[in-house]
Amino acid sequence: MKKFIINCLVIFLISTPLYADKLLKSGFLSGEWKLNTNFEVKEPKNKILIIYNHGQDDHDKASKNCVWKNNIRNIASLSGKKVKDKVVLVYNFCTDHLAGDDWKRLWKNKFDFPYNGITKLDKRVNANLDLIKKFVELGIPNNQIFMAGQSCGGWATMMLMSKYPGEVAGGISTHHACYGELSKKYKVKKIGIEKALEKFKKKRPGPAYLREKQIKDISKAKNLPILVFTHPKDPYDGLLSNWVEKIPGIKRIVISEKYKINNKNCSRIGINNGERWKEKVKNGHYMAIANCFQYYNPEIIKFIESKI
């Protein structure tokens, strides 16, 4: 009986949208989910490159995942657009296989400082630096390369650009967050930011310390040309994102509190075993990967145009 129940549960999970097909390789994106893994660029000086960094299932631990197909429809829709007679390329960069050197201890209730070694986020930053170098060697100028990311990928975007100014022309960050559902779990709306972060620090001192340190490092940037999208009902850092507005160069767009953009309902669209699926967005963290987010494509193109 127990085996039968487990089998039924597996079948149920596989059949739901949450278990849609994944992209597990790096490569150039086009259409909705088309991936080209050939690492070559024709006429590189006439290209604008967006390197897309996915989110993470585990903060500091390695994972076999890369990105769900429903997550990349919007960023892939920018592929082929023209900006100042240059064609936009979008490259999906898988780095979830990386792990922080001290991940086994980090999320324990009593973390013994300091963190030993290099964190996963820092390794992702380093991997992006290596990738940027390879694209420059192919002939794409640094001032025509942009870094983009969702969730932890957005956080990594800000980390790289603050620490290594000039490596890319600009960044696009959607729902930057990498330390759990802080807004929701610690009831930021009810008790305020300061008290919520105090509770987080007391319960998870390791992650709280890293988050605070990374924010301080990012905030030291003299100019951070990043287009940042947040949503107040994002359970992660939705109500903890005001700090980005103090950094010169950042342009923040706060998406409507409702799950609508331009008065249109937002849905996630994906594919599961070859079958398309669609579900209404009920989590602010997914607004930037919903179909309605393409309303902001002209804003993103305008931002890119201003940086090259």
Long-range contacts (C-beta under 8 A, 24 or more apart in sequence): 14-273, 15-272, 16-272, 17-70, 17-268, 17-270, 17-272, 17-277, 17-279, 19-272, 20-68, 20-69, 20-70, 20-270, 20-271, 20-272, 20-277, 21-68, 21-69, 21-270, 21-271, 21-272, 21-273, 22-65, 22-66, 22-67, 22-68, 22-69, 23-66, 23-67, 23-68, 23-69, 23-72, 23-92, 23-94, 24-64, 24-65, 24-66, 24-94, 25-66, 25-94, 26-66, 26-91, 26-92, 26-93, 26-94, 27-91, 27-92, 28-79, 28-89, 28-90, 28-91, 28-92, 29-72, 29-75, 29-76, 29-79, 29-90, 29-91, 29-92, 30-76, 30-79, 30-80, 30-90, 31-76, 31-79, 32-69, 32-73, 32-76, 33-69, 33-72, 33-73, 33-76, 33-271, 34-76, 35-92, 39-134, 39-138, 40-138, 41-89, 41-135, 41-138, 41-139, 41-140, 44-135, 44-138, 44-139, 44-140, 45-139, 45-140, 45-141, 45-144, 46-85, 46-86, 46-87, 47-86, 47-87, 47-88, 47-89, 47-140, 47-144, 48-83, 48-86, 48-87, 48-88, 48-89, 48-144, 48-145, 48-146, 48-304, 48-308, 49-88, 49-89, 49-90, 49-91, 49-135, 49-140, 49-144, 49-145, 49-146, 50-75, 50-78, 50-88, 50-89, 50-90, 50-91, 50-146, 50-147, 50-148, 50-172, 51-91, 51-93, 51-128, 51-131, 51-132, 51-135, 51-145, 51-146, 51-147, 51-148, 51-168, 52-90, 52-91, 52-92, 52-93, 52-148, 52-149, 52-150, 52-153, 53-93, 53-95, 53-124, 53-128, 53-147, 53-148, 53-149, 53-150, 53-152, 53-153, 53-154, 53-156, 53-157, 54-92, 54-93, 54-94, 54-95, 54-96, 54-149, 54-150, 54-151, 54-152, 54-153, 55-149, 55-150, 55-151, 55-152, 55-153, 56-96, 56-120, 56-151, 56-152, 56-153, 56-178, 57-96, 58-103, 59-103, 59-106, 59-107, 59-120, 59-152, 59-178, 59-179, 59-180, 59-207, 60-99, 60-100, 60-102, 60-103, 60-106, 60-107, 60-119, 60-120, 60-121, 61-99, 61-100, 61-103, 61-120, 62-96, 62-97, 62-98, 62-99, 62-103, 62-120, 63-96, 63-97, 64-96, 64-97, 65-96, 66-92, 66-94, 66-96, 67-92, 67-94, 68-270, 69-270, 69-271, 70-268, 70-269, 70-270, 70-271, 70-289, 71-150, 71-289, 72-289, 73-269, 73-289, 73-291, 74-288, 74-289, 74-290, 74-291, 74-293, 74-294, 74-297, 75-148, 77-294, 77-297, 78-297, 78-300, 78-301, 81-297, 81-301, 83-301, 83-304, 83-305, 83-308, 84-305, 84-308, 86-144, 86-308, 88-304, 91-131, 91-135, 93-127, 93-128, 93-131, 95-123, 95-124, 95-127, 95-128, 98-123, 98-124, 98-127, 99-123, 105-206, 106-206, 106-207, 106-210, 107-204, 107-206, 107-207, 108-206, 109-203, 109-204, 110-205, 111-204, 111-205, 111-206, 111-209, 113-205, 113-206, 113-209, 115-206, 115-209, 115-210, 119-210, 121-152, 121-155, 121-156, 121-159, 121-178, 121-214, 122-159, 124-152, 124-153, 124-156, 125-156, 125-159, 125-160, 125-163, 128-156, 128-160, 129-160, 129-164, 129-167, 132-167, 132-168, 142-166, 142-167, 142-168, 142-169, 143-169, 143-307, 143-308, 144-169, 144-308, 145-169, 146-170, 146-171, 146-172, 146-304, 146-307, 147-171, 147-172, 148-172, 148-173, 148-174, 149-173, 149-174, 149-176, 150-174, 150-175, 150-288, 150-289, 151-175, 151-176, 151-177, 151-178, 151-236, 151-285, 152-177, 152-178, 154-228, 155-214, 157-226, 158-218, 158-224, 158-226, 158-244, 159-214, 159-217, 159-218, 161-221, 161-224, 161-225, 161-226, 162-217, 162-218, 162-219, 162-220, 162-221, 162-224, 163-217, 165-221, 165-222, 165-223, 169-225, 169-304, 169-307, 169-308, 170-225, 170-226, 170-227, 170-303, 170-304, 170-307, 171-224, 171-225, 171-226, 171-227, 172-226, 172-227, 172-229, 172-300, 172-303, 173-226, 173-227, 173-228, 173-229, 174-228, 174-229, 174-288, 174-289, 175-229, 175-230, 175-231, 175-234, 175-236, 175-237, 175-238, 175-284, 175-285, 175-287, 175-288, 176-228, 176-230, 176-237, 176-241, 176-244, 177-234, 177-236, 177-237, 177-285, 178-211, 179-204, 179-207, 179-208, 179-210, 179-211, 179-236, 179-237, 180-204, 180-207, 180-236, 181-235, 181-236, 182-236, 182-237, 182-240, 183-234, 183-235, 183-236, 183-237, 183-238, 183-239, 183-240, 184-235, 184-236, 185-235, 188-239, 188-240, 189-239, 193-239, 193-240, 193-242, 196-240, 197-240, 215-243, 218-247, 219-243, 219-246, 219-247, 221-247, 221-248, 221-249, 222-248, 223-248, 223-249, 224-248, 224-249, 224-250, 225-249, 225-250, 225-307, 226-250, 226-251, 227-251, 227-253, 227-299, 227-300, 227-303, 228-252, 228-253, 229-253, 229-255, 229-287, 229-288, 229-296, 230-254, 230-255, 231-255, 231-257, 231-284, 231-285, 231-287, 231-288, 232-257, 232-284, 233-257, 233-259, 233-283, 233-284, 234-283, 234-284, 234-285, 234-287, 235-283, 235-284, 235-285, 236-285, 238-284, 238-285, 251-303, 253-296, 253-299, 255-284, 255-287, 255-288, 259-284, 259-287, 260-292, 261-287, 261-290, 261-292, 261-293, 261-295, 261-296, 262-292, 262-295, 264-292, 264-295, 265-292, 266-290, 266-291, 266-292, 266-293, 267-291, 267-292
